Amino acid sequence: MLDNANTNESNHVTLILRELSDDEKMEYITEMREKALHDEATAMNAAEKRGEKRGMEKARAEGREEGRKEREAEIAEKMRKIGMTE
C-alpha cells in the first residue's frame, strides 16, 4: 500500500512539473510573440519615418524645380515687356 501511495504522489508531482513546464513554455512563447510584435512595430515606424523623409526631400526638390521654372518665366516675361526676344 505504501508503494501505491508513493506512486500516486510521484504521478502527482510529475503532473505538476509538466504543468509548470507548459506554463514556462507558454510564458516563453508569449514573451517571444510580444518581442516580435514590438520589433515589427519598430521596423514599421522606422520605415514610415524613412518614407516621410524621402517624401519631404522629393517635395523640396520638386518645389525648387517648380520655383526655378516660375522664376525663369518671370524673367522671360520681363524681357518680352522691354522688347527682348528669346
Buried (B, 14 or more C-beta within 10 A) or exposed (E): EEEEEEEEEEEEEEEEEEEEEEEEEEEEEEEEEEEEEEEEEEEEEEEEEEEEEEEEEEEEEEEEEEEEEEEEEEEEEEEEEEEEEE
